[in-house]
Amino acid sequence: MPTYSEIMSLVGFRSKNAVYKLVQKLIEAGIISKDRDGRLIPSRMFGEVKMLGLVEAGMPSVAEEDRSDSVSLDEMLVDNRSAMYMLRVKGDSMIDAGIREGDMVLVERTNNPRVGDIVIAEVDGGWTMKYLRKKGNQFFLEPANKEYEPIYPEGEMKIEAVVKAIIRKYF
């Protein structure tokens, strides 16, 4: 999101007070909000999409359309907006978990990962995405591809975030 100075320049205002009043109106309208550090963030990441009904993934069946409902992708995917961010996936170590290169993962910063979560971790100075596992008292990271070995930290391992959703765009 732009800073107050950048907004001032973009909309042609001559004072930050005018920008402040505009920002307050946008906050009241629910269009933007502020994170815990006071930075401006969009109130909705994705918006709403019509929910038309169910589709059979097995044998074909008669579909009944229900246009009365919509789903807010923000409400469905985003628990704590200030702790959420997205990353683009590189590599194939999580392919058996359905995560492919080029996918986007929506992650949430956390101090409380659970064993079995797919996590974003810093291990011995490098970053990776793997399953968090525990053997005895030792935590390690397990890939979802038999071509890769589990990662046992030689030094420090810090869990930064937990994967909440995978987003794939089909072209």
VEXKOLVEX-920181 format. One record per atom (N, C-alpha, C): x, y, z; residue in one letter. Coordinates in pm, whole numbers, plus 50000, padded with zeros to 5 digits. Each point is the difference from the previous one (the first is absolute). Layout:
N
xx	yy	zz	marmi
X	Y	Z	a
...
//
This chain:
171
xx	yy	zz	marmi
50085	49882	50000	m
49915	50118	50000	m
50089	50124	50000	m
49955	50106	49937	p
50081	50122	49996	p
50004	50069	50136	p
50104	50081	50019	t
50013	50081	50121	t
49910	50123	49986	t
49985	50076	50107	y
49921	50123	49994	y
50058	50096	49897	y
50134	50011	49995	s
50063	50089	49902	s
49971	49954	49858	s
50006	49871	49977	e
49972	49947	49866	e
49854	50021	49962	e
49908	49983	50095	i
49858	50027	49974	i
49981	50147	49966	i
50067	50087	50077	m
49991	50144	49976	m
50039	50032	49856	m
50107	49939	49954	s
50048	50023	49863	s
49904	49939	49897	s
49953	49879	50027	l
49912	49929	49905	l
49868	50072	49975	l
49940	50052	50107	v
49868	50063	49985	v
50006	50152	49987	v
50121	50055	50010	g
50016	50143	49978	g
49966	50087	50119	g
49999	49943	50122	f
49976	50080	50119	f
50124	50080	50034	f
49979	50112	50072	r
50113	50085	50037	r
50039	49986	50146	r
49922	49920	50075	s
50035	49982	50141	s
49975	49855	50043	s
50079	49959	50098	k
49982	49865	50054	k
49873	49992	50084	k
49953	50115	50050	n
49875	50002	50076	n
49884	49957	49910	n
49999	50045	49876	a
49896	49958	49905	a
50009	49850	49974	a
50122	49949	49989	v
50020	49856	49980	v
49950	49925	50123	v
50031	50050	50119	y
49955	49937	50124	y
49847	49987	50001	y
49930	50108	49962	k
49853	49998	49997	k
49949	49899	49897	k
50066	49992	49884	l
49963	49902	49898	l
50020	49858	50053	l
50114	49976	50062	v
50031	49868	50054	v
49897	49961	50106	v
49964	50095	50087	q
49900	49971	50103	q
49866	49960	49937	q
49960	50068	49893	k
49875	49966	49930	k
50009	49858	49940	k
50116	49967	49942	l
50019	49867	49942	l
49998	49891	50108	l
50055	50032	50118	i
49996	49907	50112	i
49856	49981	50046	i
49926	50111	50016	e
49859	49993	50042	e
49916	49921	49901	e
50032	50011	49872	a
49925	49928	49896	a
50042	49853	49992	a
50104	49961	50074	g
50044	49862	49999	g
50086	49962	49881	g
50049	50100	49926	i
50080	49973	49881	i
50145	49970	50037	i
50052	50072	50099	i
50135	49975	50049	i
49997	49994	50151	i
50110	49954	50059	s
50015	50001	50145	s
50148	50019	50031	s
50034	49992	50126	k
50140	50015	50039	k
50043	49874	50072	k
50127	49959	49978	d
50051	49885	50071	d
50046	50044	50139	d
50058	49908	50076	r
50039	50031	50138	r
50110	50104	50009	r
50072	50021	49888	d
50105	50102	49996	d
49950	50133	49945	d
49871	50010	49968	g
49942	50123	49950	g
50011	50019	49849	g
50052	49899	49929	r
50011	50009	49854	r
49865	49970	49937	r
49973	50066	49888	l
49875	49978	49928	l
50004	49864	49930	l
49887	49928	50009	i
49987	49872	49931	i
49860	49992	49941	i
49983	49928	49889	p
49865	49986	49944	p
49914	49919	50096	p
49873	50037	50012	s
49911	49926	50090	s
49964	49864	49945	s
49995	49988	49871	r
49968	49872	49940	r
50106	49966	49898	r
50048	49878	50009	m
50102	49955	49908	m
49938	49952	49870	m
49890	49929	50010	f
49943	49934	49884	f
49859	50045	49964	f
49920	50041	50096	g
49863	50038	49971	g
49906	49881	50004	g
49882	50018	49945	e
49899	49894	50000	e
49982	49942	49862	e
49966	49873	49998	v
49976	49926	49877	v
49868	49926	50017	v
49919	49995	49894	k
49872	49929	50006	k
50023	49852	50024	k
49918	49942	50089	m
50000	49857	50023	m
49879	49945	49928	m
50022	49923	49894	l
49890	49951	49918	l
49951	49862	50040	l
50074	49928	50079	g
49956	49867	50040	g
50116	49904	50005	g
49969	49869	49981	l
50101	49895	50006	l
50028	49946	49861	l
50119	49945	49982	v
50032	49930	49877	v
50051	49862	50039	v
49953	49900	49933	e
50039	49862	50027	e
50139	49975	49944	e
50089	49949	50084	a
50135	49966	49954	a
50009	49851	49967	a
49891	49928	50016	g
49996	49858	49965	g
49917	49983	49875	g
49894	49921	50011	m
49910	49976	49887	m
49914	50124	49977	m
49971	50034	49875	p
49917	50118	49972	p
49862	49988	50064	p
49948	50112	50046	s
49865	50005	50056	s
49936	50131	49960	s
49870	50010	50021	v
49927	50121	49967	v
50044	50111	50096	v
50036	50114	49946	a
50044	50113	50082	a
49883	50094	50022	a
49986	50045	50123	e
49898	50098	50032	e
50070	50129	50037	e
49968	50105	49928	e
50064	50129	50023	e
49929	50073	50113	e
50077	50055	50091	d
49947	50078	50111	d
50071	50134	49998	d
49935	50103	49948	r
50062	50132	49985	r
49983	50089	50123	r
49945	49946	50106	s
49968	50085	50115	s
50117	50018	50096	s
50110	49933	49977	d
50109	50005	50096	d
50127	50054	49936	d
50084	50060	50082	s
50133	50040	49955	s
50097	49966	50112	s
50126	49989	49964	v
50104	49964	50095	v
50103	50111	50001	v
50037	50046	50117	s
50109	50096	50012	s
50129	49919	50013	s
50085	50011	49899	l
50126	49928	50005	l
50087	50049	50115	l
49988	50129	50033	d
50073	50052	50116	d
49960	49927	50127	d
49868	49989	50024	e
49953	49935	50121	e
50037	49852	50002	e
49999	49938	49883	m
50030	49858	49991	m
50150	49972	50017	m
50086	50087	49947	l
50144	49972	49996	l
50083	50078	50100	l
49957	50120	50038	v
50085	50089	50080	v
49949	50009	50142	v
50081	49947	50095	d
49962	50006	50141	d
50050	50127	50066	d
50127	50031	49980	n
50063	50114	50067	n
50074	50082	49894	n
49933	50098	49943	r
50052	50075	49884	r
50142	50051	50021	r
50032	50054	50117	s
50132	50058	50019	s
50110	49894	50005	s
49964	49873	50021	a
50099	49893	50005	a
50005	49919	49871	a
49917	50036	49900	m
49991	49923	49876	m
50085	50061	49890	m
50058	49914	49918	y
50068	50044	49878	y
50005	49883	49904	y
50038	50029	49875	m
50006	49897	49898	m
50142	49981	49951	m
50029	49878	49959	l
50130	49966	49943	l
49978	49919	49873	l
50085	50018	49901	r
49996	49918	49879	r
50090	49879	50022	r
49952	49883	49961	v
50073	49875	50022	v
50103	49979	49889	v
50120	49961	50043	k
50106	49963	49906	k
50047	49860	50041	k
50009	49910	49905	g
50046	49866	50028	g
49886	49899	50009	g
50037	49872	50017	d
49900	49894	49997	d
50002	49909	50123	d
50059	50046	50111	s
50011	49914	50118	s
49868	49977	50071	s
49894	50074	49964	m
49869	49982	50065	m
49894	49952	49901	m
50042	49943	49890	i
49910	49961	49891	i
49896	49897	50046	i
50038	49906	50087	d
49905	49898	50046	d
49898	50056	50100	d
50019	50123	50044	a
49901	50069	50083	a
49910	50087	49913	a
50019	49990	49866	g
49920	50078	49907	g
50050	50142	49980	g
50122	50028	50042	i
50057	50134	49985	i
50105	49995	49890	i
49974	50074	49892	r
50087	49998	49882	r
50078	50129	49986	r
50108	49993	49922	e
50076	50121	49969	e
49909	50099	49927	e
50007	50126	50041	g
49916	50104	49941	g
49873	50027	50079	g
49959	49906	50088	d
49885	50025	50086	d
50031	50115	50094	d
49896	50057	50056	m
50015	50100	50105	m
49949	49934	50128	m
50070	50023	50111	v
49952	49952	50129	v
49969	50121	50087	v
49884	49994	50063	l
49959	50101	50096	l
50044	49949	50136	l
50085	50076	50068	v
50057	49953	50126	v
49969	50099	50112	v
50003	49947	50121	e
49976	50082	50119	e
50117	49987	50095	e
50059	50115	50037	r
50107	49999	50100	r
49945	49939	50129	r
50080	49918	50065	t
49953	49939	50123	t
50117	49964	50090	t
49972	49996	50129	n
50096	49951	50099	n
49959	49862	50048	n
49887	49949	49949	n
49946	49874	50049	n
49970	49900	49888	n
50102	49961	49923	p
49973	49899	49897	p
49974	49864	50066	p
49924	49918	49931	r
49972	49865	50050	r
50073	49898	49914	r
50038	49892	50060	v
50060	49890	49924	v
49899	49957	49895	v
50045	49987	49876	g
49912	49965	49888	g
49963	50118	49914	g
50018	50123	50053	d
49975	50120	49920	d
50103	50011	49887	d
49959	50060	49889	i
50096	50039	49898	i
50047	50139	50041	i
50131	50013	50018	v
50055	50123	50057	v
50101	50065	49907	v
50020	50129	50023	i
50110	50075	49939	i
50103	50012	50111	i
50120	49946	49975	a
50100	49994	50106	a
50136	50049	49951	a
50072	50060	50093	e
50140	50034	49976	e
50083	49893	50069	e
50081	49930	49921	v
50080	49891	50053	v
50146	50025	49964	v
50082	50013	50101	d
50144	50019	49980	d
50029	50110	49897	d
49922	50107	50004	g
50024	50116	49913	g
49927	49998	49867	g
49927	49894	49967	g
49925	49993	49875	g
49851	49984	50027	g
49918	50037	49902	w
49854	49994	50015	w
49942	49886	49918	w
49896	49936	50054	t
49934	49891	49929	t
49857	49984	50049	t
49922	49923	49924	m
49862	49964	50036	m
49994	49848	50006	m
49962	49948	50116	k
49993	49854	50020	k
49898	49970	50110	k
49970	49871	50019	y
49922	49956	50115	y
50086	50008	50125	y
49943	50048	50109	l
50068	49999	50129	l
49976	49864	50065	l
50106	49932	50035	r
49992	49867	50062	r
50084	50000	50128	r
49976	49896	50082	k
50074	49987	50126	k
50032	49853	50023	k
50126	49972	50030	k
50044	49865	50035	k
50067	50011	50135	k
49939	49941	50102	g
50052	50016	50136	g
49984	50145	50041	g
50110	50063	50036	n
49998	50142	50038	n
50047	50090	49888	n
50033	49942	49884	q
50057	50080	49891	q
49896	50029	49892	q
49990	50129	49965	f
49915	50041	49889	f
50082	49991	49871	f
49933	49964	49891	f
50065	49998	49870	f
49896	50034	49894	f
50047	50019	49877	l
49912	50037	49889	l
49998	49886	49899	l
49879	49965	49957	e
49984	49888	49907	e
49941	50049	49869	e
50065	49970	49888	p
49945	50038	49870	p
49885	49906	49962	p
49921	50042	49902	a
49892	49917	49947	a
50040	49955	49860	a
50121	49946	49990	n
50052	49948	49874	n
50111	49902	50038	n
49984	49875	49960	k
50095	49895	50039	k
50141	50023	49946	k
50015	50094	49905	e
50132	50031	49945	e
50085	50084	50096	e
49939	50052	50107	y
50069	50087	50094	y
50008	49935	50137	y
50106	50031	50071	e
50022	49948	50136	e
49942	50096	50104	e
49959	49948	50116	p
49960	50090	50110	p
50115	50091	50039	p
49966	50114	50056	i
50100	50098	50042	i
50003	50004	50153	i
50115	49959	50055	y
50024	50008	50143	y
50095	50118	50021	y
49959	50100	50075	p
50086	50118	50015	p
50131	49966	50068	p
50108	50052	49943	e
50132	49986	50063	e
50019	50105	50107	e
49935	50114	49979	g
50008	50111	50096	g
49860	50040	50042	g
49958	50114	49948	e
49872	50058	50041	e
49891	49976	49897	e
49879	49974	50049	m
49881	49992	49914	m
49894	50090	50061	m
49949	50093	49919	k
49896	50092	50046	k
49880	49989	49907	k
49884	49973	50057	i
49877	49994	49922	i
49945	50141	49990	i
49986	50050	49878	e
49951	50136	49976	e
49850	50003	49982	e
49945	49904	49926	a
49859	50006	49965	a
49946	49860	49969	a
49867	49992	49997	v
49928	49877	49966	v
49920	50025	49873	v
50005	49906	49907	v
49924	50012	49875	v
49852	49981	50032	v
49918	50096	49955	k
49855	49997	50022	k
49923	49964	49874	k
50054	50035	49882	a
49929	49972	49875	a
50100	49997	49885	a
49963	49927	49898	i
50077	49995	49876	i
49915	50061	49891	i
50059	50087	49922	i
49926	50065	49892	i
50071	49967	49869	i
49924	49943	49908	r
50056	49962	49870	r
49912	50059	49893	r
50063	50067	49907	k
49926	50056	49888	k
50025	49913	49878	k
49892	49956	49938	y
50012	49920	49879	y
49990	50095	49880	y
50094	49992	49912	f
50006	50092	49886	f
49928	49944	49881	f
//
